[in-house]
Amino acid sequence: MRAKGKFIVFLRILLLIVACIAATIVLVFPLWKFSTAAPRIYTLTVLILCAVLVIFLIVRKILSKIRK
């Protein structure tokens, strides 16, 4: 592999690392801020979202059984 090819691979890896760090900041910081600013509302929100997900999965499973 030539030096140019190695440099391109290095830049791609570096870009992937930067993208992961940026995504972490964009996703984690607001959640952390929300959880520390209003812990009860955050807990209620997370519980409601988990319940909605469970209900969605159950309904999807039932609908797939009905279609068969």
VMD Tcl script that draws the C-alpha trace (Angstrom):
set ca {
  {0.00 0.00 0.00}
  {1.39 3.38 -0.92}
  {1.69 6.32 1.43}
  {-1.28 8.06 -0.21}
  {-3.50 5.02 0.37}
  {-2.43 4.75 4.00}
  {-3.13 8.44 4.50}
  {-6.65 8.05 3.02}
  {-7.33 5.11 5.37}
  {-6.05 7.18 8.30}
  {-8.33 10.08 7.35}
  {-11.34 7.76 7.09}
  {-10.67 6.31 10.54}
  {-10.17 9.80 11.95}
  {-13.43 10.97 10.35}
  {-15.26 7.96 11.83}
  {-13.92 8.77 15.29}
  {-14.94 12.42 14.95}
  {-18.42 11.40 13.74}
  {-18.84 9.07 16.73}
  {-17.79 11.78 19.16}
  {-20.14 14.30 17.53}
  {-23.06 11.85 17.63}
  {-22.34 11.15 21.28}
  {-22.37 14.83 22.14}
  {-25.57 15.44 20.18}
  {-27.41 12.48 21.74}
  {-25.99 12.13 25.24}
  {-25.64 15.74 26.41}
  {-29.35 16.64 26.02}
  {-30.38 13.41 27.77}
  {-27.93 14.05 30.61}
  {-29.11 17.64 30.97}
  {-32.77 16.55 30.96}
  {-32.12 13.83 33.54}
  {-30.28 16.14 35.92}
  {-32.63 19.10 35.51}
  {-35.89 17.17 35.96}
  {-35.26 13.63 37.22}
  {-38.90 12.75 37.90}
  {-40.12 13.92 34.51}
  {-37.18 12.15 32.86}
  {-38.01 8.91 34.66}
  {-41.67 9.19 33.69}
  {-40.73 9.92 30.07}
  {-38.39 6.93 29.87}
  {-40.96 4.61 31.44}
  {-43.66 5.79 29.04}
  {-41.35 5.31 26.04}
  {-40.45 1.80 27.23}
  {-44.14 0.94 27.67}
  {-44.94 2.27 24.18}
  {-42.13 0.14 22.74}
  {-43.38 -2.99 24.50}
  {-46.94 -2.35 23.31}
  {-45.69 -1.76 19.77}
  {-43.75 -5.03 19.78}
  {-46.71 -6.97 21.13}
  {-49.10 -5.50 18.56}
  {-46.64 -6.18 15.74}
  {-46.26 -9.81 16.86}
  {-50.05 -10.25 17.07}
  {-50.56 -8.71 13.61}
  {-47.89 -10.95 12.09}
  {-49.59 -14.03 13.62}
  {-52.99 -12.91 12.26}
  {-51.62 -12.43 8.71}
  {-50.22 -16.00 8.64}
}
mol new
graphics top color blue
foreach p $ca { graphics top sphere $p radius 0.5 }
foreach p [lrange $ca 0 end-1] q [lrange $ca 1 end] { graphics top cylinder $p $q radius 0.2 }
display resetview
